[in-house]
Protein backbone atom coordinates (compact mmCIF):
# COMPACT_ATOMS: atom_id res chain seq x y z
CA UNK A 1 0.00 0.00 0.00
CA UNK A 2 2.82 2.40 0.88
CA UNK A 3 4.56 1.62 -2.40
CA UNK A 4 1.36 2.42 -4.27
CA UNK A 5 1.02 5.75 -2.45
CA UNK A 6 4.64 6.65 -3.21
CA UNK A 7 4.09 5.70 -6.83
CA UNK A 8 0.98 7.87 -7.07
CA UNK A 9 2.67 10.82 -5.35
CA UNK A 10 5.73 10.65 -7.59
CA UNK A 11 3.56 10.17 -10.64
CA UNK A 12 1.61 13.29 -9.72
CA UNK A 13 4.80 15.27 -9.13
CA UNK A 14 6.28 14.18 -12.46
CA UNK A 15 3.00 15.00 -14.24
CA UNK A 16 2.89 18.49 -12.71
CA UNK A 17 6.54 19.18 -13.56
CA UNK A 18 6.11 17.98 -17.15
CA UNK A 19 2.93 20.03 -17.49
CA UNK A 20 4.65 23.13 -16.12
CA UNK A 21 7.56 22.77 -18.54
CA UNK A 22 5.09 22.04 -21.33
CA UNK A 23 3.17 25.24 -20.56
CA UNK A 24 6.32 27.35 -20.63
CA UNK A 25 7.37 25.71 -23.88
CA UNK A 26 3.97 26.21 -25.50
CA UNK A 27 3.81 29.89 -24.56
CA UNK A 28 7.32 30.51 -25.83
CA UNK A 29 6.87 28.67 -29.11
CA UNK A 30 3.49 30.35 -29.67
CA UNK A 31 4.03 33.99 -28.80
CA UNK A 32 7.65 34.74 -27.92
CA UNK A 33 8.97 37.44 -30.25
CA UNK A 34 10.54 36.02 -33.40
CA UNK A 35 12.09 39.18 -34.87
CA UNK A 36 15.17 38.51 -37.03
CA UNK A 37 17.78 41.03 -38.28
CA UNK A 38 16.81 40.52 -41.94
CA UNK A 39 13.04 40.85 -41.42
CA UNK A 40 12.84 44.38 -42.84
CA UNK A 41 14.81 43.46 -45.94
CA UNK A 42 12.74 40.34 -46.59
CA UNK A 43 9.52 42.28 -46.01
CA UNK A 44 10.44 44.84 -48.66
CA UNK A 45 11.40 42.01 -51.01
CA UNK A 46 8.03 40.38 -50.38
CA UNK A 47 6.15 43.57 -51.25
CA UNK A 48 8.29 44.85 -54.12
CA UNK A 49 8.25 41.60 -56.12
CA UNK A 50 5.01 43.06 -57.49
CA UNK A 51 5.89 45.73 -60.05
CA UNK A 52 3.06 48.13 -59.21
CA UNK A 53 3.94 48.01 -55.51
CA UNK A 54 7.66 48.37 -56.19
CA UNK A 55 7.04 51.48 -58.26
CA UNK A 56 4.84 53.00 -55.57
CA UNK A 57 7.14 52.14 -52.64
CA UNK A 58 10.22 53.34 -54.53
CA UNK A 59 8.50 56.63 -55.28
CA UNK A 60 7.61 57.10 -51.61
CA UNK A 61 11.12 56.31 -50.44
CA UNK A 62 12.75 58.54 -53.05
CA UNK A 63 11.00 61.62 -51.65
CA UNK A 64 11.13 60.38 -48.03
CA UNK A 65 7.34 60.22 -47.85
CA UNK A 66 7.43 56.84 -46.07
CA UNK A 67 8.16 57.95 -42.52
CA UNK A 68 8.69 56.44 -39.06
CA UNK A 69 7.00 57.48 -35.86
CA UNK A 70 7.10 56.12 -32.31
CA UNK A 71 4.98 56.14 -29.18
CA UNK A 72 5.47 54.88 -25.63
CA UNK A 73 2.82 52.47 -24.41
CA UNK A 74 1.15 52.69 -21.02
CA UNK A 75 3.57 50.03 -19.73
CA UNK A 76 6.63 51.82 -21.16
CA UNK A 77 7.21 49.85 -24.36
CA UNK A 78 8.50 51.78 -27.38
CA UNK A 79 6.21 51.12 -30.36
CA UNK A 80 6.82 51.91 -34.02
CA UNK A 81 4.68 52.71 -37.04
CA UNK A 82 5.17 53.69 -40.66
CA UNK A 83 3.02 56.47 -42.06
CA UNK A 84 2.44 58.28 -45.34
CA UNK A 85 0.51 61.50 -45.79
CA UNK A 86 -1.97 61.82 -48.59
CA UNK A 87 -0.64 64.09 -51.35
CA UNK A 88 -3.98 65.96 -51.29
CA UNK A 89 -4.03 66.66 -47.52
CA UNK A 90 -6.99 64.35 -46.99
CA UNK A 91 -9.11 64.19 -43.86
CA UNK A 92 -9.30 60.42 -44.27
CA UNK A 93 -6.90 57.87 -42.78
CA UNK A 94 -6.52 54.10 -42.87
CA UNK A 95 -4.97 52.51 -39.79
CA UNK A 96 -3.64 49.20 -41.13
CA UNK A 97 -2.69 46.27 -38.87
CA UNK A 98 -0.43 43.35 -39.79
CA UNK A 99 -0.65 39.70 -38.81
CA UNK A 100 1.19 37.17 -36.65
CA UNK A 101 5.02 37.43 -36.86
CA UNK A 102 4.65 39.99 -39.66
CA UNK A 103 5.41 43.70 -39.67
CA UNK A 104 4.10 46.99 -41.03
CA UNK A 105 6.07 46.73 -44.28
CA UNK A 106 4.28 43.54 -45.29
CA UNK A 107 0.97 45.41 -45.16
CA UNK A 108 1.99 48.05 -47.68
CA UNK A 109 -0.23 46.42 -50.33
CA UNK A 110 -3.21 47.48 -48.21
CA UNK A 111 -1.52 50.85 -47.79
CA UNK A 112 -1.40 51.09 -51.59
CA UNK A 113 -5.13 50.35 -51.77
CA UNK A 114 -6.00 53.26 -49.46
CA UNK A 115 -3.29 55.74 -50.39
CA UNK A 116 -3.14 55.25 -54.16
CA UNK A 117 -6.76 54.30 -54.88
CA UNK A 118 -8.65 56.38 -52.30
CA UNK A 119 -6.22 59.19 -51.49
CA UNK A 120 -6.08 58.36 -47.76
CA UNK A 121 -3.33 59.01 -45.28
CA UNK A 122 -2.05 55.66 -44.02
CA UNK A 123 -0.55 54.61 -40.69
CA UNK A 124 0.81 51.08 -40.23
CA UNK A 125 1.86 50.09 -36.69
CA UNK A 126 4.26 47.32 -35.77
CA UNK A 127 2.51 45.35 -33.05
CA UNK A 128 4.38 44.42 -29.87
CA UNK A 129 7.29 42.07 -30.33
CA UNK A 130 7.22 42.54 -34.11
CA UNK A 131 8.89 44.87 -36.60
CA UNK A 132 10.61 47.75 -34.82
CA UNK A 133 8.33 47.69 -31.77
CA UNK A 134 9.55 46.60 -28.35
CA UNK A 135 8.20 43.55 -26.62
CA UNK A 136 9.45 40.09 -25.75
CA UNK A 137 6.08 38.53 -26.50
CA UNK A 138 3.52 38.85 -29.28
CA UNK A 139 0.25 39.85 -27.62
CA UNK A 140 -2.17 38.23 -30.13
CA UNK A 141 -4.15 41.46 -30.43
CA UNK A 142 -5.31 41.73 -26.84
CA UNK A 143 -2.83 44.22 -25.39
CA UNK A 144 -2.41 45.55 -28.91
CA UNK A 145 -6.00 46.81 -28.96
CA UNK A 146 -5.07 49.34 -26.27
CA UNK A 147 -2.02 50.40 -28.29
CA UNK A 148 -4.28 50.95 -31.30
CA UNK A 149 -6.25 53.46 -29.22
CA UNK A 150 -2.99 55.41 -28.85
CA UNK A 151 -2.30 55.13 -32.57
CA UNK A 152 -5.73 56.63 -33.21
CA UNK A 153 -4.56 59.65 -31.22
CA UNK A 154 -1.42 59.76 -33.36
CA UNK A 155 -3.57 59.84 -36.51
CA UNK A 156 -5.31 62.95 -35.23
CA UNK A 157 -2.01 64.56 -34.22
CA UNK A 158 -0.29 63.79 -37.54
CA UNK A 159 -3.09 64.35 -40.01
CA UNK A 160 -5.58 66.61 -38.25
CA UNK A 161 -8.08 66.32 -35.42
CA UNK A 162 -11.03 65.92 -37.80
CA UNK A 163 -9.64 62.90 -39.64
CA UNK A 164 -12.11 60.09 -40.30
CA UNK A 165 -10.60 56.66 -39.76
CA UNK A 166 -11.02 53.11 -41.03
CA UNK A 167 -9.18 50.32 -39.21
CA UNK A 168 -8.19 47.43 -41.49
CA UNK A 169 -6.38 44.29 -40.31
CA UNK A 170 -5.36 40.91 -41.69
CA UNK A 171 -5.11 37.66 -39.68
CA UNK A 172 -3.96 38.54 -36.13
CA UNK A 173 -4.26 42.14 -37.27
CA UNK A 174 -7.90 41.41 -38.08
CA UNK A 175 -8.36 39.97 -34.59
CA UNK A 176 -6.74 43.13 -33.22
CA UNK A 177 -9.14 45.20 -35.34
CA UNK A 178 -12.13 43.35 -33.91
CA UNK A 179 -10.78 43.51 -30.36
CA UNK A 180 -10.38 47.27 -30.80
CA UNK A 181 -13.90 47.59 -32.19
CA UNK A 182 -15.42 46.72 -28.81
CA UNK A 183 -13.64 49.53 -26.98
CA UNK A 184 -14.88 53.09 -26.44
CA UNK A 185 -13.52 54.78 -29.54
CA UNK A 186 -12.82 58.26 -30.81
CA UNK A 187 -15.87 59.51 -32.72
CA UNK A 188 -13.77 59.84 -35.87
CA UNK A 189 -13.39 56.05 -36.21
CA UNK A 190 -16.05 55.22 -38.79
CA UNK A 191 -15.71 51.57 -39.86
CA UNK A 192 -13.64 48.39 -39.82
CA UNK A 193 -12.36 45.82 -42.30
CA UNK A 194 -11.30 42.47 -40.87
CA UNK A 195 -9.67 39.90 -43.11
CA UNK A 196 -9.39 36.30 -41.77
CA UNK A 197 -9.28 37.05 -38.05
CA UNK A 198 -9.83 34.41 -35.36
CA UNK A 199 -12.70 34.30 -32.87
CA UNK A 200 -10.44 34.15 -29.81
CA UNK A 201 -6.91 33.18 -28.86
CA UNK A 202 -8.34 30.18 -27.00
CA UNK A 203 -10.23 28.97 -30.08
CA UNK A 204 -7.25 29.45 -32.38
CA UNK A 205 -4.73 27.74 -30.10
CA UNK A 206 -7.16 24.93 -29.34
CA UNK A 207 -7.64 24.38 -33.06
CA UNK A 208 -3.89 24.44 -33.75
CA UNK A 209 -3.13 22.11 -30.84
CA UNK A 210 -5.54 19.53 -32.20
CA UNK A 211 -4.67 19.97 -35.89
CA UNK A 212 -0.88 20.11 -35.64
CA UNK A 213 -0.11 18.12 -32.49
CA UNK A 214 -3.21 15.88 -32.24
CA UNK A 215 -3.67 16.94 -28.63
CA UNK A 216 -6.79 17.91 -26.70
CA UNK A 217 -7.16 21.28 -25.01
CA UNK A 218 -7.10 19.75 -21.54
CA UNK A 219 -4.87 20.06 -19.65
CA UNK A 220 -2.06 21.84 -21.56
CA UNK A 221 -4.05 24.75 -22.98
CA UNK A 222 -5.57 25.47 -19.57
CA UNK A 223 -2.22 25.59 -17.79
CA UNK A 224 -0.56 27.58 -20.58
CA UNK A 225 -3.39 30.10 -20.48
CA UNK A 226 -2.94 30.40 -16.71
CA UNK A 227 0.82 30.89 -17.18
CA UNK A 228 0.11 33.58 -19.78
CA UNK A 229 -2.21 35.31 -17.30
CA UNK A 230 0.46 35.28 -14.62
CA UNK A 231 3.27 36.36 -16.93
CA UNK A 232 1.58 38.75 -19.37
CA UNK A 233 -1.64 39.73 -17.61
CA UNK A 234 -4.19 38.12 -19.93
CA UNK A 235 -5.61 34.67 -20.55
CA UNK A 236 -6.41 33.00 -23.84
CA UNK A 237 -10.13 33.04 -23.08
CA UNK A 238 -10.39 36.75 -22.32
CA UNK A 239 -8.49 37.63 -25.51
CA UNK A 240 -11.69 37.30 -27.48
CA UNK A 241 -12.44 39.01 -30.77
CA UNK A 242 -15.97 37.63 -30.83
CA UNK A 243 -16.87 39.12 -27.44
CA UNK A 244 -15.54 42.49 -28.57
CA UNK A 245 -17.41 42.31 -31.88
CA UNK A 246 -20.65 41.83 -29.96
CA UNK A 247 -20.14 45.31 -28.49
CA UNK A 248 -19.28 46.97 -31.81
CA UNK A 249 -21.95 49.18 -33.38
CA UNK A 250 -19.90 50.59 -36.26
CA UNK A 251 -19.98 49.07 -39.78
CA UNK A 252 -17.67 46.10 -40.36
CA UNK A 253 -16.63 44.28 -43.52
CA UNK A 254 -15.72 40.61 -42.95
CA UNK A 255 -13.41 38.90 -45.48
CA UNK A 256 -12.23 35.30 -45.27
CA UNK A 257 -10.69 32.72 -47.57
CA UNK A 258 -13.05 29.88 -48.38
CA UNK A 259 -10.24 27.31 -48.04
CA UNK A 260 -8.53 28.76 -44.96
CA UNK A 261 -7.23 25.99 -42.71
CA UNK A 262 -4.97 28.22 -40.59
CA UNK A 263 -7.80 30.31 -39.18
CA UNK A 264 -10.65 28.02 -40.24
CA UNK A 265 -13.31 29.61 -42.41
CA UNK A 266 -16.07 28.59 -40.00
CA UNK A 267 -14.80 31.23 -37.54
CA UNK A 268 -15.90 34.11 -39.77
CA UNK A 269 -19.49 32.89 -39.76
CA UNK A 270 -19.49 32.94 -35.95
CA UNK A 271 -18.02 36.44 -35.95
CA UNK A 272 -20.44 37.72 -38.56
CA UNK A 273 -23.38 36.29 -36.63
CA UNK A 274 -22.18 37.93 -33.40
CA UNK A 275 -21.87 41.37 -34.98
CA UNK A 276 -24.95 43.58 -34.64
CA UNK A 277 -25.72 46.50 -36.90
CA UNK A 278 -24.27 47.22 -40.33
CA UNK A 279 -22.05 44.45 -41.69
CA UNK A 280 -21.00 42.76 -44.92
CA UNK A 281 -19.39 39.39 -45.60
CA UNK A 282 -17.25 38.20 -48.50
CA UNK A 283 -15.94 34.63 -48.68
CA UNK A 284 -13.24 34.41 -51.35
CA UNK A 285 -13.54 31.08 -53.22
CA UNK A 286 -10.74 28.52 -52.79
CA UNK A 287 -8.47 31.02 -51.02
CA UNK A 288 -6.12 29.98 -48.22
CA UNK A 289 -5.12 32.05 -45.20
CA UNK A 290 -4.42 35.78 -45.70
CA UNK A 291 -4.33 35.43 -49.50
CA UNK A 292 -7.60 37.12 -50.45
CA UNK A 293 -5.91 40.34 -51.54
CA UNK A 294 -3.31 38.52 -53.64
CA UNK A 295 -5.72 36.04 -55.26
CA UNK A 296 -8.51 38.55 -55.91
CA UNK A 297 -6.64 41.86 -56.06
CA UNK A 298 -9.10 43.74 -58.25
CA UNK A 299 -12.20 42.46 -56.47
CA UNK A 300 -10.62 43.03 -53.05
CA UNK A 301 -9.78 46.60 -53.97
CA UNK A 302 -13.21 47.28 -55.48
CA UNK A 303 -15.21 45.78 -52.62
CA UNK A 304 -13.10 47.41 -49.90
CA UNK A 305 -13.21 50.82 -51.57
CA UNK A 306 -16.97 50.54 -52.07
CA UNK A 307 -17.57 49.57 -48.43
CA UNK A 308 -15.28 52.16 -46.87
CA UNK A 309 -16.50 54.96 -49.13
CA UNK A 310 -20.01 54.56 -47.71
CA UNK A 311 -18.81 55.70 -44.28
CA UNK A 312 -15.79 57.91 -44.94
Secondary structure, DSSP 8 states (H G I E B T S, - for coil): -HHHHHHHHHHHHHHHHHHHHHHHHHHHHHHB----TTHHHHHHHHHHTSHHHHHHHHHHHHTT-SEEEEEE-TTS-EEEEEEE--TT--SEEEEEE--TT--GGGGHHHHHIIIIIH--EEEEE--TTSTT---SB--TTHHHHHHHHHHHHHHHHHH-TT-EEEEEEETHHHHHHHHHHTS---TTEEEEEEES--SBHHHHHHHHHHHHH---STTHHHHHHHHHHHHHS--TTT-BHHHHHTT--SEEEEEEETT-TTTTTHHHHHHHHH--SSEEEEEETT--TT-HHHHTHHHHHHHHHHHHHTT-
